[in-house]
Amino acid sequence: MLMHDSGPFGFLDKTRVAVGADKQWEDASELGRLLQCPYCTSVWVAAAMYGLVVLWPSVFWPVSYIFAASGVASLIEELK
């Protein structure tokens, strides 16, 4: 979602443009390159989620379950 979808009200598109992720790999900023690479993006999202779960477990454990369910659904879709 962070890499390809436009998001609500085009928010993710605007964010990608702001950090330079809409450019070619050679012309993108360092943050833009991180958002272009699906493996890099997944590591940073996982690290942020881990930090938030450690800081506010009562709020972010349910959010992590939602991400986990989304990940399982993506895996099932890929295996079809």
Backbone as CSV, one residue per row, in Angstrom:
resi,resn,N_x,N_y,N_z,CA_x,CA_y,CA_z,C_x,C_y,C_z
1,MET,0.824,-1.191,0.000,0.000,0.000,0.000,0.869,1.256,0.000
2,LEU,1.902,1.279,0.796,2.745,2.465,0.856,3.454,2.740,-0.456
3,MET,3.680,1.692,-1.224,4.475,1.854,-2.438,3.656,2.172,-3.680
4,HIS,2.401,1.713,-3.757,1.677,1.822,-5.024,0.311,2.499,-4.923
5,ASP,-0.411,2.331,-3.837,-1.748,2.907,-3.733,-1.679,4.417,-3.531
6,SER,-2.749,5.093,-3.943,-2.784,6.543,-3.758,-3.239,6.924,-2.359
7,GLY,-3.945,6.019,-1.687,-4.398,6.296,-0.328,-5.587,7.236,-0.312
8,PRO,-6.138,7.464,0.870,-7.285,8.364,0.963,-6.870,9.802,0.626
9,PHE,-7.644,10.427,-0.251,-7.433,11.810,-0.687,-6.063,12.003,-1.337
10,GLY,-5.478,10.924,-1.885,-4.180,11.024,-2.535,-3.027,11.269,-1.577
11,PHE,-3.237,10.971,-0.300,-2.228,11.257,0.727,-0.905,10.533,0.456
12,LEU,-0.973,9.251,0.105,0.259,8.496,-0.121,0.976,8.957,-1.382
13,ASP,0.231,9.348,-2.414,0.861,9.900,-3.617,1.610,11.180,-3.274
14,LYS,0.978,12.048,-2.506,1.608,13.312,-2.116,2.846,13.067,-1.261
15,THR,2.782,12.074,-0.396,3.936,11.739,0.448,5.089,11.217,-0.394
16,ARG,4.788,10.343,-1.357,5.849,9.820,-2.229,6.498,10.932,-3.034
17,VAL,5.715,11.890,-3.510,6.270,13.019,-4.255,7.139,13.869,-3.333
18,ALA,6.691,14.089,-2.093,7.428,14.933,-1.153,8.798,14.349,-0.803
19,VAL,8.902,13.028,-0.724,10.190,12.408,-0.367,10.977,11.967,-1.596
20,GLY,10.440,12.178,-2.782,11.160,11.859,-4.002,11.058,10.416,-4.440
21,ALA,10.085,9.686,-3.931,9.932,8.277,-4.313,9.265,8.116,-5.668
22,ASP,8.822,9.202,-6.274,8.172,9.124,-7.578,9.176,9.209,-8.727
23,LYS,10.459,9.391,-8.399,11.503,9.547,-9.415,12.179,8.209,-9.689
24,GLN,13.033,8.191,-10.703,13.828,7.010,-10.999,14.780,6.747,-9.834
25,TRP,15.222,5.497,-9.708,16.069,5.083,-8.583,17.294,5.994,-8.428
26,GLU,17.950,6.351,-9.524,19.167,7.162,-9.455,18.891,8.580,-8.978
27,ASP,17.698,9.100,-9.261,17.362,10.482,-8.923,16.618,10.611,-7.606
28,ALA,16.191,9.505,-7.014,15.395,9.556,-5.784,16.283,9.863,-4.580
29,SER,15.678,10.472,-3.562,16.394,10.706,-2.312,16.562,9.376,-1.579
30,GLU,17.335,9.380,-0.503,17.529,8.148,0.269,16.202,7.634,0.815
31,LEU,15.385,8.526,1.352,14.070,8.115,1.860,13.181,7.645,0.710
32,GLY,13.297,8.306,-0.428,12.543,7.888,-1.604,12.916,6.489,-2.055
33,ARG,14.210,6.163,-1.980,14.663,4.818,-2.339,14.120,3.777,-1.369
34,LEU,14.058,4.136,-0.085,13.508,3.198,0.897,12.039,2.895,0.616
35,LEU,11.304,3.886,0.123,9.890,3.677,-0.171,9.676,2.981,-1.511
36,GLN,10.685,2.945,-2.373,10.550,2.250,-3.653,10.818,0.756,-3.528
37,CYS,11.552,0.366,-2.527,11.951,-1.029,-2.351,10.970,-1.723,-1.390
38,PRO,10.238,-2.743,-1.845,9.252,-3.379,-0.960,9.881,-4.044,0.261
39,TYR,11.074,-4.592,0.100,11.726,-5.249,1.233,12.195,-4.224,2.261
40,CYS,12.736,-3.101,1.780,13.166,-2.039,2.689,11.969,-1.450,3.433
41,THR,10.902,-1.195,2.692,9.708,-0.626,3.308,9.145,-1.545,4.381
42,SER,9.132,-2.844,4.110,8.572,-3.775,5.098,9.406,-3.809,6.365
43,VAL,10.722,-3.694,6.251,11.583,-3.682,7.439,11.312,-2.441,8.276
44,TRP,11.209,-1.284,7.628,10.993,-0.052,8.381,9.599,-0.001,9.009
45,VAL,8.599,-0.505,8.308,7.248,-0.545,8.882,7.220,-1.497,10.078
46,ALA,7.885,-2.646,9.951,7.939,-3.592,11.064,8.678,-3.000,12.256
47,ALA,9.764,-2.290,12.015,10.509,-1.660,13.109,9.665,-0.594,13.810
48,ALA,8.945,0.193,13.029,8.075,1.215,13.628,6.949,0.569,14.434
49,MET,6.357,-0.487,13.900,5.294,-1.181,14.640,5.828,-1.781,15.937
50,TYR,7.011,-2.366,15.889,7.603,-2.932,17.099,7.799,-1.843,18.159
51,GLY,8.351,-0.709,17.740,8.545,0.395,18.684,7.238,0.885,19.275
52,LEU,6.209,0.984,18.457,4.911,1.437,18.963,4.274,0.411,19.893
53,VAL,4.446,-0.872,19.604,3.906,-1.913,20.490,4.623,-1.887,21.830
54,VAL,5.922,-1.614,21.815,6.675,-1.537,23.074,6.230,-0.316,23.881
55,LEU,6.006,0.807,23.210,5.625,2.036,23.917,4.176,2.033,24.387
56,TRP,3.255,1.603,23.528,1.824,1.618,23.852,1.187,0.280,23.491
57,PRO,1.453,-0.757,24.281,0.964,-2.088,23.893,-0.554,-2.203,23.834
58,SER,-1.264,-1.526,24.712,-2.725,-1.675,24.719,-3.367,-1.101,23.461
59,VAL,-2.722,-0.152,22.839,-3.264,0.459,21.627,-2.787,-0.284,20.380
60,PHE,-1.514,-0.632,20.326,-0.935,-1.123,19.083,-0.920,-2.634,18.924
61,TRP,-1.214,-3.402,19.975,-1.366,-4.849,19.758,-2.539,-5.133,18.823
62,PRO,-3.704,-4.521,19.045,-4.801,-4.768,18.086,-4.451,-4.326,16.664
63,VAL,-3.712,-3.238,16.528,-3.299,-2.776,15.198,-2.367,-3.799,14.558
64,SER,-1.480,-4.383,15.362,-0.565,-5.378,14.817,-1.316,-6.626,14.352
65,TYR,-2.414,-6.967,15.023,-3.223,-8.098,14.566,-3.861,-7.806,13.208
66,ILE,-4.261,-6.580,12.993,-4.833,-6.191,11.707,-3.783,-6.314,10.603
67,PHE,-2.566,-5.835,10.880,-1.479,-5.975,9.900,-1.159,-7.442,9.648
68,ALA,-1.178,-8.256,10.703,-0.893,-9.681,10.542,-1.952,-10.346,9.666
69,ALA,-3.211,-10.024,9.897,-4.286,-10.593,9.079,-4.146,-10.145,7.626
70,SER,-3.761,-8.907,7.416,-3.548,-8.406,6.061,-2.389,-9.139,5.388
71,GLY,-1.333,-9.397,6.143,-0.204,-10.145,5.598,-0.564,-11.562,5.213
72,VAL,-1.362,-12.218,6.054,-1.803,-13.572,5.737,-2.682,-13.564,4.478
73,ALA,-3.563,-12.582,4.382,-4.415,-12.484,3.193,-3.565,-12.263,1.934
74,SER,-2.521,-11.463,2.040,-1.627,-11.235,0.891,-0.901,-12.507,0.506
75,LEU,-0.449,-13.264,1.497,0.222,-14.543,1.199,-0.714,-15.525,0.522
76,ILE,-1.931,-15.599,1.006,-2.908,-16.506,0.394,-3.174,-16.089,-1.048
77,GLU,-3.280,-14.797,-1.293,-3.516,-14.295,-2.642,-2.350,-14.632,-3.560
78,GLU,-1.127,-14.520,-3.074,0.052,-14.825,-3.877,0.154,-16.314,-4.186
79,LEU,-0.334,-17.161,-3.293,-0.230,-18.603,-3.488,-1.258,-19.161,-4.455
80,LYS,-2.249,-18.376,-4.794,-3.301,-18.853,-5.716,-2.744,-19.122,-7.082
